[in-house]
Amino acid sequence: GAWPAQAHIDDTGNVVYQGTVHLSPSAAGGAVKGGKSTNGWDFWAIQAPTGLVRLSTLRARYLKTKEST
């Protein structure tokens, strides 16, 4: 199911959800889900022109570009 929530990344790379700083996407996702274990890389997504893109997809793209450099 969907868990409507918004967060942002601060200048140090942490996830900020409802004013609380979380050290990982999973910790922030767990906060949204009331403390339940959450894979934050699949929980969070950004809005792109083509639709929502999960953080796991963005991370995979980034890692692929790092491998080819």
MOPAC internal coordinates of N, CA, C and O (Angstrom, degrees):
PM7 1SCF
backbone

  N    0.0000 0     0.00 0     0.00 0    0    0    0
  C    1.4535 1     0.00 0     0.00 0    1    0    0
  C    1.5021 1   111.32 1     0.00 0    2    1    0
  O    1.2310 1   121.56 1   -11.54 1    3    2    1
  N    1.2892 1   114.63 1   168.46 1    3    2    1
  C    1.4616 1   121.02 1  -179.49 1    5    3    2
  C    1.5234 1   110.74 1   -89.52 1    6    5    3
  O    1.2310 1   121.00 1   -38.09 1    7    6    5
  N    1.2908 1   115.70 1   141.91 1    7    6    5
  C    1.4616 1   123.10 1   174.99 1    9    7    6
  C    1.5246 1   106.63 1  -120.80 1   10    9    7
  O    1.2310 1   119.74 1   -85.46 1   11   10    9
  N    1.3255 1   118.10 1    94.54 1   11   10    9
  C    1.4616 1   119.31 1  -177.53 1   13   11   10
  C    1.5306 1   111.26 1   -66.29 1   14   13   11
  O    1.2310 1   121.10 1   -60.71 1   15   14   13
  N    1.3082 1   115.50 1   119.29 1   15   14   13
  C    1.4600 1   120.93 1   179.55 1   17   15   14
  C    1.5198 1   108.22 1  -160.04 1   18   17   15
  O    1.2310 1   121.32 1   -26.77 1   19   18   17
  N    1.3088 1   115.07 1   153.23 1   19   18   17
  C    1.4579 1   120.81 1   174.85 1   21   19   18
  C    1.5128 1   109.07 1  -128.99 1   22   21   19
  O    1.2310 1   121.27 1   -36.44 1   23   22   21
  N    1.3091 1   115.18 1   143.56 1   23   22   21
  C    1.4584 1   121.87 1   177.88 1   25   23   22
  C    1.5174 1   107.38 1  -144.05 1   26   25   23
  O    1.2310 1   120.76 1    -7.49 1   27   26   25
  N    1.3144 1   116.15 1   172.51 1   27   26   25
  C    1.4609 1   119.96 1   173.54 1   29   27   26
  C    1.5258 1   109.28 1  -140.66 1   30   29   27
  O    1.2310 1   121.59 1   -17.08 1   31   30   29
  N    1.3206 1   114.56 1   162.92 1   31   30   29
  C    1.4617 1   122.03 1   178.14 1   33   31   30
  C    1.5220 1   107.66 1   -97.37 1   34   33   31
  O    1.2310 1   120.33 1   -51.07 1   35   34   33
  N    1.3265 1   116.98 1   128.93 1   35   34   33
  C    1.4637 1   119.31 1   179.35 1   37   35   34
  C    1.5267 1   110.71 1   -84.89 1   38   37   35
  O    1.2310 1   121.07 1     1.13 1   39   38   37
  N    1.3248 1   115.56 1  -178.87 1   39   38   37
  C    1.4682 1   121.06 1  -176.27 1   41   39   38
  C    1.5260 1   113.55 1   -63.77 1   42   41   39
  O    1.2310 1   119.96 1   160.77 1   43   42   41
  N    1.3238 1   117.68 1   -19.23 1   43   42   41
  C    1.4646 1   120.21 1  -179.47 1   45   43   42
  C    1.5254 1   112.50 1   -98.31 1   46   45   43
  O    1.2310 1   120.43 1  -179.15 1   47   46   45
  N    1.3454 1   116.79 1     0.85 1   47   46   45
  C    1.4616 1   120.78 1   177.90 1   49   47   46
  C    1.5130 1   114.54 1    92.67 1   50   49   47
  O    1.2310 1   119.98 1  -174.58 1   51   50   49
  N    1.3297 1   117.64 1     5.42 1   51   50   49
  C    1.4538 1   121.26 1   177.66 1   53   51   50
  C    1.5273 1   110.74 1   -85.27 1   54   53   51
  O    1.2310 1   120.51 1   -22.72 1   55   54   53
  N    1.3117 1   116.64 1   157.28 1   55   54   53
  C    1.4565 1   122.16 1   179.43 1   57   55   54
  C    1.5298 1   108.13 1   -94.30 1   58   57   55
  O    1.2310 1   120.53 1   -51.24 1   59   58   57
  N    1.3236 1   116.59 1   128.76 1   59   58   57
  C    1.4590 1   121.54 1   179.20 1   61   59   58
  C    1.5250 1   108.07 1  -110.87 1   62   61   59
  O    1.2310 1   121.43 1   -62.60 1   63   62   61
  N    1.3304 1   114.87 1   117.40 1   63   62   61
  C    1.4643 1   121.58 1   178.75 1   65   63   62
  C    1.5134 1   108.30 1  -124.15 1   66   65   63
  O    1.2310 1   120.77 1   -57.28 1   67   66   65
  N    1.3132 1   116.12 1   122.72 1   67   66   65
  C    1.4701 1   123.35 1  -178.75 1   69   67   66
  C    1.5239 1   112.10 1    49.98 1   70   69   67
  O    1.2310 1   120.85 1  -137.71 1   71   70   69
  N    1.3300 1   115.99 1    42.29 1   71   70   69
  C    1.4552 1   121.59 1   176.29 1   73   71   70
  C    1.5151 1   115.74 1    81.18 1   74   73   71
  O    1.2310 1   120.04 1   176.78 1   75   74   73
  N    1.3218 1   117.52 1    -3.22 1   75   74   73
  C    1.4665 1   121.34 1   179.55 1   77   75   74
  C    1.5193 1   109.61 1  -103.32 1   78   77   75
  O    1.2310 1   120.86 1   -48.46 1   79   78   77
  N    1.3248 1   115.96 1   131.54 1   79   78   77
  C    1.4613 1   121.66 1   179.49 1   81   79   78
  C    1.5224 1   109.37 1   -84.46 1   82   81   79
  O    1.2310 1   120.81 1   -50.20 1   83   82   81
  N    1.3187 1   116.05 1   129.80 1   83   82   81
  C    1.4677 1   122.37 1   177.40 1   85   83   82
  C    1.5219 1   107.73 1  -118.74 1   86   85   83
  O    1.2310 1   120.92 1   -41.03 1   87   86   85
  N    1.3139 1   115.84 1   138.97 1   87   86   85
  C    1.4639 1   120.20 1  -175.29 1   89   87   86
  C    1.5105 1   113.92 1   -78.59 1   90   89   87
  O    1.2310 1   119.77 1   173.02 1   91   90   89
  N    1.3379 1   118.04 1    -6.98 1   91   90   89
  C    1.4636 1   120.62 1   179.43 1   93   91   90
  C    1.5237 1   110.13 1  -151.80 1   94   93   91
  O    1.2310 1   120.54 1   -21.42 1   95   94   93
  N    1.3333 1   116.57 1   158.58 1   95   94   93
  C    1.4626 1   119.65 1   174.87 1   97   95   94
  C    1.5295 1   111.52 1   -59.87 1   98   97   95
  O    1.2310 1   120.31 1   145.33 1   99   98   97
  N    1.3227 1   117.02 1   -34.67 1   99   98   97
  C    1.4679 1   120.55 1  -179.49 1  101   99   98
  C    1.5223 1   111.68 1   -67.01 1  102  101   99
  O    1.2310 1   120.23 1   139.27 1  103  102  101
  N    1.3146 1   117.16 1   -40.73 1  103  102  101
  C    1.4622 1   120.30 1   177.69 1  105  103  102
  C    1.5276 1   110.64 1   -63.67 1  106  105  103
  O    1.2310 1   120.32 1   138.20 1  107  106  105
  N    1.3181 1   117.00 1   -41.80 1  107  106  105
  C    1.4642 1   120.36 1   178.80 1  109  107  106
  C    1.5254 1   110.60 1   -66.96 1  110  109  107
  O    1.2310 1   120.02 1   138.18 1  111  110  109
  N    1.3186 1   117.57 1   -41.82 1  111  110  109
  C    1.4634 1   120.90 1   177.38 1  113  111  110
  C    1.5157 1   111.48 1   -63.10 1  114  113  111
  O    1.2310 1   120.64 1   140.99 1  115  114  113
  N    1.3257 1   116.38 1   -39.01 1  115  114  113
  C    1.4540 1   120.79 1   177.02 1  117  115  114
  C    1.5218 1   111.69 1   -63.16 1  118  117  115
  O    1.2310 1   120.54 1   143.47 1  119  118  117
  N    1.3299 1   116.57 1   -36.53 1  119  118  117
  C    1.4648 1   120.38 1   177.64 1  121  119  118
  C    1.5294 1   110.62 1   -63.81 1  122  121  119
  O    1.2310 1   120.56 1   139.88 1  123  122  121
  N    1.3219 1   116.53 1   -40.12 1  123  122  121
  C    1.4613 1   120.83 1   178.07 1  125  123  122
  C    1.5251 1   110.05 1   -62.81 1  126  125  123
  O    1.2310 1   120.75 1   141.05 1  127  126  125
  N    1.3283 1   116.17 1   -38.95 1  127  126  125
  C    1.4691 1   121.53 1  -175.69 1  129  127  126
  C    1.5201 1   113.09 1   -91.47 1  130  129  127
  O    1.2310 1   120.50 1  -158.62 1  131  130  129
  N    1.3105 1   116.65 1    21.38 1  131  130  129
  C    1.4583 1   120.24 1   175.01 1  133  131  130
  C    1.5079 1   114.62 1    69.86 1  134  133  131
  O    1.2310 1   119.83 1  -149.03 1  135  134  133
  N    1.3197 1   117.93 1    30.97 1  135  134  133
  C    1.4532 1   122.10 1   177.55 1  137  135  134
  C    1.5115 1   115.13 1    93.88 1  138  137  135
  O    1.2310 1   120.18 1   179.04 1  139  138  137
  N    1.3298 1   117.25 1    -0.96 1  139  138  137
  C    1.4708 1   119.91 1   178.81 1  141  139  138
  C    1.5190 1   110.50 1   -72.20 1  142  141  139
  O    1.2310 1   120.52 1   -36.42 1  143  142  141
  N    1.3199 1   116.61 1   143.58 1  143  142  141
  C    1.4524 1   122.34 1   177.58 1  145  143  142
  C    1.5255 1   109.77 1   -57.87 1  146  145  143
  O    1.2310 1   121.01 1   -47.43 1  147  146  145
  N    1.3258 1   115.68 1   132.57 1  147  146  145
  C    1.4601 1   120.84 1  -173.71 1  149  147  146
  C    1.5178 1   110.21 1  -143.09 1  150  149  147
  O    1.2310 1   120.41 1   -43.72 1  151  150  149
  N    1.3229 1   116.83 1   136.28 1  151  150  149
  C    1.4520 1   121.15 1   170.47 1  153  151  150
  C    1.5293 1   106.64 1   -84.10 1  154  153  151
  O    1.2310 1   121.01 1   -82.21 1  155  154  153
  N    1.3123 1   115.68 1    97.79 1  155  154  153
  C    1.4595 1   121.26 1  -175.79 1  157  155  154
  C    1.5080 1   114.37 1   -62.67 1  158  157  155
  O    1.2310 1   120.31 1   152.34 1  159  158  157
  N    1.3363 1   117.02 1   -27.66 1  159  158  157
  C    1.4649 1   119.86 1   179.11 1  161  159  158
  C    1.5237 1   111.02 1   -65.86 1  162  161  159
  O    1.2310 1   120.35 1   150.29 1  163  162  161
  N    1.3239 1   116.93 1   -29.71 1  163  162  161
  C    1.4685 1   120.60 1   176.02 1  165  163  162
  C    1.5236 1   112.52 1   -96.06 1  166  165  163
  O    1.2310 1   119.93 1   159.33 1  167  166  165
  N    1.3194 1   117.73 1   -20.67 1  167  166  165
  C    1.4630 1   121.62 1  -179.51 1  169  167  166
  C    1.5282 1   111.80 1   -71.94 1  170  169  167
  O    1.2310 1   120.87 1   133.32 1  171  170  169
  N    1.3333 1   115.95 1   -46.68 1  171  170  169
  C    1.4650 1   120.88 1  -175.49 1  173  171  170
  C    1.5172 1   111.92 1   -89.50 1  174  173  171
  O    1.2310 1   121.05 1   -32.12 1  175  174  173
  N    1.3278 1   115.59 1   147.88 1  175  174  173
  C    1.4593 1   121.96 1   177.85 1  177  175  174
  C    1.5182 1   108.82 1  -145.79 1  178  177  175
  O    1.2310 1   121.00 1   -19.82 1  179  178  177
  N    1.3124 1   115.69 1   160.18 1  179  178  177
  C    1.4623 1   121.16 1   173.66 1  181  179  178
  C    1.5228 1   108.43 1  -112.65 1  182  181  179
  O    1.2310 1   121.21 1   -25.67 1  183  182  181
  N    1.3186 1   115.29 1   154.33 1  183  182  181
  C    1.4574 1   120.05 1   176.38 1  185  183  182
  C    1.5196 1   108.41 1   -84.61 1  186  185  183
  O    1.2310 1   120.57 1   -57.19 1  187  186  185
  N    1.3041 1   116.52 1   122.81 1  187  186  185
  C    1.4624 1   123.35 1   176.45 1  189  187  186
  C    1.5303 1   107.99 1  -117.43 1  190  189  187
  O    1.2310 1   119.65 1   -14.66 1  191  190  189
  N    1.3153 1   118.27 1   165.34 1  191  190  189
  C    1.4625 1   119.92 1   179.11 1  193  191  190
  C    1.5324 1   113.43 1   -55.59 1  194  193  191
  O    1.2310 1   120.73 1   152.10 1  195  194  193
  N    1.3264 1   116.22 1   -27.90 1  195  194  193
  C    1.4715 1   120.46 1  -178.79 1  197  195  194
  C    1.5237 1   113.17 1   -92.17 1  198  197  195
  O    1.2310 1   120.11 1   178.51 1  199  198  197
  N    1.3290 1   117.39 1    -1.49 1  199  198  197
  C    1.4617 1   121.82 1  -178.41 1  201  199  198
  C    1.5147 1   110.90 1   125.87 1  202  201  199
  O    1.2310 1   120.63 1    14.15 1  203  202  201
  N    1.3206 1   116.39 1  -165.85 1  203  202  201
  C    1.4597 1   120.68 1  -179.27 1  205  203  202
  C    1.5242 1   111.15 1   -74.54 1  206  205  203
  O    1.2310 1   120.84 1   -41.41 1  207  206  205
  N    1.3295 1   116.01 1   138.59 1  207  206  205
  C    1.4670 1   122.50 1   177.53 1  209  207  206
  C    1.5236 1   107.16 1  -124.42 1  210  209  207
  O    1.2310 1   120.71 1   -59.23 1  211  210  209
  N    1.3213 1   116.25 1   120.77 1  211  210  209
  C    1.4694 1   121.11 1  -179.17 1  213  211  210
  C    1.5286 1   110.85 1   -67.97 1  214  213  211
  O    1.2310 1   121.32 1   -28.29 1  215  214  213
  N    1.3262 1   115.08 1   151.71 1  215  214  213
  C    1.4632 1   119.54 1   177.15 1  217  215  214
  C    1.5235 1   111.19 1   -61.03 1  218  217  215
  O    1.2310 1   119.96 1   147.62 1  219  218  217
  N    1.3260 1   117.68 1   -32.38 1  219  218  217
  C    1.4663 1   120.28 1   178.80 1  221  219  218
  C    1.5247 1   110.88 1   -62.10 1  222  221  219
  O    1.2310 1   120.18 1   144.31 1  223  222  221
  N    1.3161 1   117.27 1   -35.69 1  223  222  221
  C    1.4676 1   121.37 1   177.76 1  225  223  222
  C    1.5211 1   110.09 1   -69.01 1  226  225  223
  O    1.2310 1   120.55 1   136.10 1  227  226  225
  N    1.3169 1   116.56 1   -43.90 1  227  226  225
  C    1.4692 1   119.93 1   178.39 1  229  227  226
  C    1.5193 1   111.16 1   -62.80 1  230  229  227
  O    1.2310 1   120.54 1   138.57 1  231  230  229
  N    1.3387 1   116.57 1   -41.43 1  231  230  229
  C    1.4670 1   120.60 1   178.95 1  233  231  230
  C    1.5181 1   110.61 1   -63.35 1  234  233  231
  O    1.2310 1   119.92 1   137.30 1  235  234  233
  N    1.3358 1   117.76 1   -42.70 1  235  234  233
  C    1.4673 1   121.41 1   179.13 1  237  235  234
  C    1.5259 1   110.85 1   -62.65 1  238  237  235
  O    1.2310 1   120.41 1   138.41 1  239  238  237
  N    1.3195 1   116.82 1   -41.59 1  239  238  237
  C    1.4758 1   120.26 1   177.69 1  241  239  238
  C    1.5182 1   110.71 1   -62.27 1  242  241  239
  O    1.2310 1   120.67 1   135.87 1  243  242  241
  N    1.3302 1   116.32 1   -44.13 1  243  242  241
  C    1.4577 1   121.30 1   179.45 1  245  243  242
  C    1.5269 1   110.68 1   -61.02 1  246  245  243
  O    1.2310 1   120.43 1   131.22 1  247  246  245
  N    1.3246 1   116.78 1   -48.78 1  247  246  245
  C    1.4569 1   120.61 1  -178.88 1  249  247  246
  C    1.5288 1   111.25 1   -61.73 1  250  249  247
  O    1.2310 1   120.40 1   143.56 1  251  250  249
  N    1.3085 1   116.83 1   -36.44 1  251  250  249
  C    1.4712 1   120.83 1   178.92 1  253  251  250
  C    1.5268 1   110.15 1   -65.30 1  254  253  251
  O    1.2310 1   119.89 1   139.76 1  255  254  253
  N    1.3256 1   117.82 1   -40.24 1  255  254  253
  C    1.4678 1   119.63 1   178.56 1  257  255  254
  C    1.5263 1   110.76 1   -69.25 1  258  257  255
  O    1.2310 1   119.75 1   146.65 1  259  258  257
  N    1.3340 1   118.08 1   -33.35 1  259  258  257
  C    1.4560 1   120.97 1   177.92 1  261  259  258
  C    1.5190 1   110.99 1   -67.04 1  262  261  259
  O    1.2310 1   120.30 1   144.05 1  263  262  261
  N    1.3455 1   117.04 1   -35.95 1  263  262  261
  C    1.4566 1   121.34 1   179.65 1  265  263  262
  C    1.5272 1   111.79 1   -67.40 1  266  265  263
  O    1.2310 1   120.67 1   147.97 1  267  266  265
  N    1.3215 1   116.32 1   -32.03 1  267  266  265
  C    1.4596 1   119.01 1  -175.79 1  269  267  266
  C    1.5303 1   112.98 1   -89.29 1  270  269  267
  O    1.2310 1   120.08 1  -177.19 1  271  270  269
  N    1.3382 1   117.45 1     2.81 1  271  270  269
  C    1.4693 1   119.36 1   177.34 1  273  271  270
  C    1.5040 1   111.01 1  -102.61 1  274  273  271
  O    1.2310 1   120.10 1   180.00 1  275  274  273

